[in-house]
Amino acid sequence: MIIALVLLVGLLIGSFLNVCIVRLPHGQSIVTPPSHCPRCKKPIKFYDNIPVISYLLLRGKCRTCGLPISWRYPLVELLNALVYLWVFRELGLNGEAIIIMALCSSLIVITFIDLDYQIIPDSITLPGMVLGLVVAPFFMSPMGDPLPFQFLPQAGPYATGLLNSCIGLIAGGAPLFLLGWIWEKLRHVEAMGGGDVKLMGMFGSFLGWKSALLIIMLGAVAGSVVGVTLILLRKHKAENVIPFGPFLAVGAVLTMLYGTDIVSWYLGLLRI
C-alpha cells in the first residue's frame, strides 16, 4: 500500500511538473489558467487529466481537436513516480526522503527546460538556495559532511549545520563560476551559464560542501562521456554547446543516494 501511495503521489506531482516545464520558461503562472490543450487551447476535463491513463485512453490525442499530445507528458509523470519509488526503496519514508524527492522533482523540471531552452529558471534555484539554508541543518547531508575546518566549537548543532550549508552554497557555485570566467577570458565565448552556477549553489545549500564537489565531478564525467559519444556518432559538433544542467542533475541524484559509496569506491581504487 505504501509503494502504491508513493507511485500515485509521484504521478500526480509529475502531472504538475509538466505544467512547470511548459510555463516557467515563458514567465507564465503555474496556477492559472487551468490545464488546457497547447494546440486548441480548450480546457482539459479532469477525467482527461489522469496521469498516464488518460494519455493511453485518448491514444495520445486531444479529445477536442484530435491533434497529437507530446509523449513527454506521460514520460515526465512516469519518471517522477519511478524516482519517488527509487528514493523510497533506498531511504524509506522520512523527512530526508521527502526532501530528496522534492529536489528530484525540481531536477526533472530543470532538465527538460535546460534541454529545450538552455536556461535554468531562477524561480527554482534562488528559492531553492534559501530553502536549503533553512532546511538542511535539520538533516544529515548524504556525505555526513563535517565542516572543512573547525568553526565555533561551542556552537549547537543547528548553528553548525547552518554554517555548513552556507559553505556548501559557496563551494557549489564558486568552482563553476571560476571555470566559466577563465574560459571566457581565454576563448572569449561563454562556457558556463549563470543558471548552472546557481543550480550548484542550491545543491550546496541542501547537501553541503563535500556533496557539491562530488556532484561537479560526476556531472563533468557524465557530460564528457555523453559529449564524446555524440561527437563520435556524428550526432553533435564539438563547437556546439551541450546543456550542463541535466548532467549536474544526474550527479546530484547519485550523490544524494550513493555519495558515500561512490567516494569509498573511488578511494579504494586509489589505494590499488
Secondary structure, DSSP 4 states (H G I P E B T S, - for coil): -HHHHHHHHHHHHHHHHHHHHHHGGGT--SSSSPPB-TTT-PBPPGGG-STTHHHHHTTTB-TTT--B--THHHHHHHHHHHHHHHHHHHH-SSHHHHHHHHHHHHHHHHHHHHHHHS---HHHHHHHHHHHHHHGGGS--TT-PPPSS---TT--HHHHHHHHHHHHHHHHHHHHHHHHHHHHHHHSS--S-HHHHHHHHHHHHHH-HHHHHHHHHHHHHHHHHHHHHHHHTTSS-TTS---SHHHHHHHHHHHHHHHHHHHHHHHHHHH-
